[in-house]
Amino acid sequence: MPITLESLKGKKAAVMGIGLRSGVPLVKFLLRHGAAVTAFDKKTAEHLDDVFKALKGLNVEFILGGDYLTKLHGFDLLFKTPIMRPDLPELQDAILEGAVLTSEIELVFDLAAAPITGITGSDGKTTTTSLVNAILTHSGRRTYLGGNIGQSLIEQVEHIPVDASVVLELSSFQLMPMQQSPHVSVITNLSPNHLDVHTSYQEYVHAKANIWRYQSAGDYIILNFDDELTKAMATRVPSQAVFFSRRSEVPVGVFLQADSLIARYNGKDEVICSVNELHLRGVHNWENVAAAAAACLVQGVSVKEIAEAVVSFTTVEHRLEFVREKDGVKYYNDSIASSPTRTIAGLQAVGGDLVLIAGGSDKNTPFDELALEIVDRVRAVALIGKTADKIALAIENAEKQRNQIVNKCYLPTLEAAVNWCREQSKSGSSVMLSPACASFDMFRDFEDRGNQYKAIVRAL
């Protein structure tokens, strides 16, 4: 049963994970609507100063430290953080006691009066989400952007009007326990990712499919026609399937023909724009534009409005973001590239004489395909973080296959990596931070990683 505002009053709620971005707003929202809140976090008090300041004066009980999950008894509602698996024994025990397991994003689904557009996929989620938001805004809609991007919508959700549009970027972690789907859903693509948390690639794909699994005949799912996994989903979805492609025509949706994006909808073909008019670099971004365009077509946005929005759209921060040119060398921040496939797309988009910074925390994804791309395209690579050895081994295997060598070096810090890359580069080179890995071994998140990189580069 969906949670209502009225049903929160008097409930005992456990909020697990109390970060400033979503945990703190959720705690405040629950308190405002009459719930008794206990905030749980594996961090200890000395690491939560900002949280305590944000919640100062509020009636919140805190349970902190590594054994916090053993204290989940006597609660009506459990709000888990996205990265937490829903099948943890402690959570299952609490559910057997009568608790309802949910999350901040599920509460947004429960309470939002406006239709939701949800975007997921292995790569391109954030850019596609931002494009959908930009197109809908340009068309005159009042939009609310959230999910895995921007700020939490929980403190705004009760005030979102029915004629607005909610646009959410949704991760596999957020989708895994969900039993609701958006009115319009998008899957950009699928490839192995987050296998450090998911038990298998099959589980990861199953979690992604929750974005359409609970749709009805009046809803829409936008699928990548070039991705065999997503294309095959069209035969199983309960909603209306619409496609996007850069390789072939689609029965309905948006596709690339020569250098033009074509909208095929309501029985006619219309040119949206030429890809040469787009500010976004790379063929992967043409796919992102096509996916976003299809998602907005089904919501009644005209081709003219879509065209005006996409040709004026510029790069999203941390996504092939040009930082500066120094001594003839261009520096790019692609910190969002936390998977090998996204780094490959970035290398192909920038091209030329490339010097790469790669590595980070391990998501148990293979680096073999990326290594071949590095040997083919990259002159020098700085390796950082926990995956440095794993990537280096993949590169060494690729070097044997290609019978050529890439200059590579292990560096202890991001600053050392930037300085080494500067030494390897020459006028006309491009230095890219495109890690192909998560950031949590050395940084707070990919934004922190990207911001530190930009500060180092700007200080050169």
N, C-alpha and C positions, 0 to 999 in steps of 0.2 A: 504493500500500500504506500502511495506517495505521502511524504511528510507535508503537513500544512503548518502555517504559522501558528494556528490555534493549538495544534497538537504538541508544540514545543514547550508550552507552559507547564512547569512543574517536573519536566523530565530531567533525569540525571544523565548528563552527556559527557563522554570522554572524547577529548580531541587529542589525537596522537600525531605529534610533529607540530611544533609551534613556531614555525618560521614567520618572519615579518610579512611575507608575500601573501600567504593564504591562511596559515594557522591563526595568527593574531586577528585578522578580520573575522574569521569564523567564530572565534571565542567571543568577540564583541557582539556579533550578530545574535548568537545563541543567548547570551546574557540579556540582551535587549528584549528578547521575546520570552523571557521568563524561565529559561532552563538553568539548572544548577550545573556548572561546568568545572570539570577537572582536566587540567592540561598535562599531557604526558610527553616526555621527550627523553631520548637516550643521552642527550647532552647533560652536563652538570651545570649548576647555577652560574659558575664563573664564565661559562661560554654563552650565556643568555642575557647579558646585560641589556641589550636593545629590546628584547622581548619584555623584560621586567619593567622597563621604562614605558613601553607602549601600553602595558596593562596595569600600570600603577593606579591604585585606588579602586580597582575592580575586584569583585568578590570571586576570585579564582583560586582553586586549590592546585598545587603543583606536585607532580610525582615525577622525579627525574632520575637519571642514571641507567646503567645498562640492564637492570632487572625490572624496568618499569612495566613490562608486559605481564609480569606475574601479579600485578595489582588490579587487573581488569575484572573486578567483581562488583556486582550490584548496580550495573549501569543499564539504562534503557536504550541509549543510542551510542554507537561507537563510530566516530568519524576518523577513518584511517587516512594516513598520508599516501599519495599515489604510489610511491615506490614500495610500499608495504604489501606483501602478498596476502590476499584475503583468506588463504587456507592455512595460515599459521595456527598451530595448535592452541595458543592462548586465545586467539580470536574465536576459533571454533568452540572452545569451552565456554566463552562468554555468550556466544549465540545460543548454545544449549541451555544456558541459564535464563534465556529470554531476551537478550539484547538484540537490537537491530543493527546490522553492519551497513554503513553507508560512507559517504565522503562529501567533501565540499562541493565538488562538481555535480554529484548526483542530487544534492540539495538545490543547486541552481536549476537543474532539469525539473525537479519537483515544483518549484515555485515560480519559474518564469512564465509570464502570461504571453510573451511574444514568441513567434516561431524561431527555432534554432537551426542555424547552419553549422555543421560540424565537419572539421577537416582532420584527417589522419593520414598515415603513410610512413614509410621508412625514411624518405627524403622529401624535402620541399614543402613540409607542412606549414612552416612559419611564413614563408614567402606567399604561398597560396592563400593562407588565412588572411594575411595583410592585404593581398589583392582583392579578395572577396569583400573585405571590409571597405576598402577604398572605392570599389565599384558601387556597392550599395549606398555608401555615403554620397557619392557623386550623383546617384540617381534620385537623391532627395530623401532617402530613408534615414531615420534616426537609428544609429547602430550602437551596439554595446559589444566590445571586443574583450575576450577573456579566455579562460581555460589554461592552456600551457603557455600562454603569451600574455604580456601586459600584466595588469593588476587583477586581483580577485574581484569577481562580480557579486559576491555574496552580500556585501553591504548595500548594493544598488538593486538587487534582484526584485525586491518587493515594489520598487518604484518604476520598473520598466513597463512602459505602456504596451498594450496589446498590438498596436500598429507599428511597433519598432521591429528591429531585427537583431537577434543575438548571434554573434559569430564566435565560435570556439575552436581553438586548436586542441585536439585531443590525442593524448599519448596512449600507447598500449596499456600502460599501468592504470590510467584513468578509466579506460574502456573495459578492462578485464572483468570487473565485478558488475558492470552495468546491466540493467534490464530495461533500459529506455534507449531510444535512438532519436537522432535529430530529424526534423522535417526534411531537410536537405543535407545529404551526407556526401563526402568526397574521400576517396582513397587515392592518393597520388601515385603510389607504387608499393611494392613489397619486396624486401630482401632481408637476409638474416641480420638481426639487430637485438640488442638488449638480452643476449643469451646468458648474461651473468645473473639475470633475475628470472627470466622465463625458463621453464624446465626443458623446452624444446622449441624449435622453429615452428612446429605445428601449433603449439600453445600460443605463440606470438601471433600467428596468422588468425587463429580462432578469436583471440582478444580483439584484433583489429576489426574482425567481421561483426562485432557487436555494434558497430556504428550503423549497420543496416539491419541487423537481425530482428529488431523489434519495430521496424517500420511497418506501415500499412500501404494499401494501394494508392492512397493520395499523396504519398511521399516520394522523394527522388533520391537515387544513389548515382553519383558521378564516378565512373570507373575508367581506369587507364586501359585503353584498347590495345596498347603495345605490351602490356604486362600480362603474361599468360594466366597468372594466378588471379589477378583482379578481373580480367576479361571473363574468365570462367565463372566468376561469382554471379554474373548476370542471369544465369539460368536458375539460380537459387534464391534470389532476392525476392522479398514480398512486395517491393515497391517498383517504381518505374526506373529502368536503367537508362542512363544517358552516358555518352562516352566522350573521351578526348584522345587525340592521337597526333603525333608528329610524323608518323610513317605511312599512314594509309587513311583513306576515307572511312568515315564511321556512318552507321545507319541513322543515328541522331546524336547531335552534340557539336563538338568543335574539333577541327582538324587542320593540319598544315598542308597547303597545296602550293607547290613552288615556294615562294617566300611570303605567302599570305595566309593568315588565319581565317578560316571559313566557318561560319555558324550555319549548321544545318538543323533547322528547327521549325516546327509548324508548317512543314511541307515546302520550305524554300531554303535556298542557299544565299547567304549574304557575307560579303567580305567585312571582317572586323577591322583589320589593319595589316600592314606589312610588318614582318618581324624586324625589318630595318628601322622602323619607327620606335621600337622599344628601347628603353634605357637599360633594361636588364640584360646582362651578358650571359651567353651560353645557351645551348639547345635545351638544357634541363629547365631553364627559365621560360622558354617558349612553351614547354609542357605545363609549367605552373600557371602561366597566363591562360592557356587553353582550358585547364581544369577550372580556374576561377570564373572564366567567362561562361562555361557551361553551367556552373552552379548558380550564376546570376540570371542566365537566360530562363531557366525553369521558374524563376521567381518574378518573371515579367519585366526584367530590365531590358531596354531596347539595345540593339546592336550599336547604335550611335552612342548611347551613354556608356556602354562597355568600352568602345574604342577610345572615347575621350579620357576615360579613367586610366586605362592600361598604358596609353602612350605618354601619359604624364607621370606615371609611377616610377620612382627611383629606387635604388637599392635599399633593402632593409639592413639596419645595423648588424654587423658581425656576419654578413652574408656576402662574400666577395666584395667587401667594402674597401674602396680605395682610401688609403690613409694619407699618403704623401708621396712625393717624388724627391729623392735626395741623391745628388751626384749622378743623375741619369737613371737611377734605379727606382722602380715603382714598388711600393709596399702595399700588400693586400691583407685585410683581416677577414678570414673565413672561419672564425672560431666556432660557428654553428655546425661546421662539418665534423660531426661526432661519429660518422660511419665511413667505412672505406668507399662506398658508392658515392657519397656526397663529395669526398675529396677528389675522386676520379673526375666527377663532373666539373669541379672547380679547376683542376689542371687543364682539362680540355677547353674550358671557357677562356682562361687567361692566355694559355699558349706561350710561344716564344721561349726565350732562355729562362728557365725556371730554377729557383732555389727554394726549397721547401722546409718548413718546420712541421714535424709530425710526431705523434705519440701522446700518451695520456693514460688514463685508467682503462682497465681491460673490460670489455663487454662480451668477451669470448667469441668475437667475430673473426673470421679468417681474413688474412691480409694478402693472400696469394695474388688475387686479381689486381689489387692496388700496387703490389710490388712490381708486377709486369708493367703497369702504367708508369711507375716511377722510373724504371730502367729505360723505358721508351722516351719519356718526356722531360725528366728532371736531371739537371747537371750535378746538383749537390743537395744533400738532405741532412738537416739537423734533427737528431732523435732525442726526445725528452720523455720523462715520465716512466711509468711502470711497464709500458708496452714497448719500450725502446728495443730491447733484445728480441722480442717477438717479431717486430717489423723488420729489424736488421736481418734476422734469419730468413724471412720471406724474400727480402731483397737479394740476399746472397743466392738463394735458389733461382730467382728470376734472372740474375746475372749469368748463371750457368746456362739457362735456357736461351738467353739472348746473345751470349758470348760478348758481353760488354760490361764495364764497371761504372758504378755511380760513386762519386765522392760522398762519404757519409761519416758523421761524427756524433758521438754521444756527448750531450751537454747537460750540466746539472740544473740549470735554471733557464727560464725563458729569456732573460736578459742576455745570458751567455750565448744562447742560440741565435738571437737577433744579431749580436756582434759578430759571431762566426759567419752567419749568412751574409752580412755586409762585406766581410773579407772575401768571400767566395764570388760575390756578384761583380758585375761590370756594367758600364753604361748600356742601357737597353735591357738589362735583366729585370725580372720581377721576383720579389721575395714574398712568399705566401705562408701565413700561418693557416694551415688547413689540416688539423691534427688527426682526423679519421678515428678519433677516440673520445670518450667522455673526459671530463675535466677534473673529476673529484679527487684525484691523487695529489694535485698541486694547487687547485683553485676552488673557490666556492661554487662556481658554475661556469658555463660557457661564456656568459656575459662578463664575469670577472676576468676570465682568461683573455677575452678580446679587449677589454678595457686596459688591462695591464700591458698587452702587446702594443696597443696604440700609444700609450704613454711612453713606452720605451722607444718606439720608432720616432715619435715626435721630438724626443729629447736627443736624437742622434746629432 
